[in-house]
Amino acid sequence: MEFKLITFSTNLCTMGKLYSEDNELICSTFELPDRKNAVNVSCIPAGSYPLKMIVSPKYGPVYKVHHVPGRTNILIHTGNTTDDTMGCIMPCSSYGRLNGKIAGLSSRNAYIKLMAVLEGGTHTLTIERY
């Protein structure tokens, strides 16, 4: 399956909407701001990437975003604020504030929904940045 992530960045974060190949909204997403693909501090650059399930020592079964130039170990995992990621994508259900920071909220619920859609298969993720 092919998925499309449409995002926009501010100086604080990157927010997005993840759609199925049928153009159905699966969930919102939350990432670090765009810092020109700098390792551990930037969102993922626009492009198309393979998604494959792996077992992370920290997060358990997750999807890994492969072949991002100059980057490794980019995962899709739960989390709420930019403190919870080092360049990964965090699914969320909505946006708000948490402990005074902009946050993606209800990450666990969005993650469960996303994992049910992905069903353990290999997919393609196309990211568009605006």
Secondary structure, 3 states (H helix, E strand, C coil): CEEEEEEEECCCCEEEEEECCCCCEEEEEEECCCCCCCCCCCCCCCEEEEEEEEEECCCEEEEEECCCCCCCCEEECCCCCHHHCCCCEEEECEEEEECCEEEEECHHHHHHHHHHHHCCCCEEEEEEEC
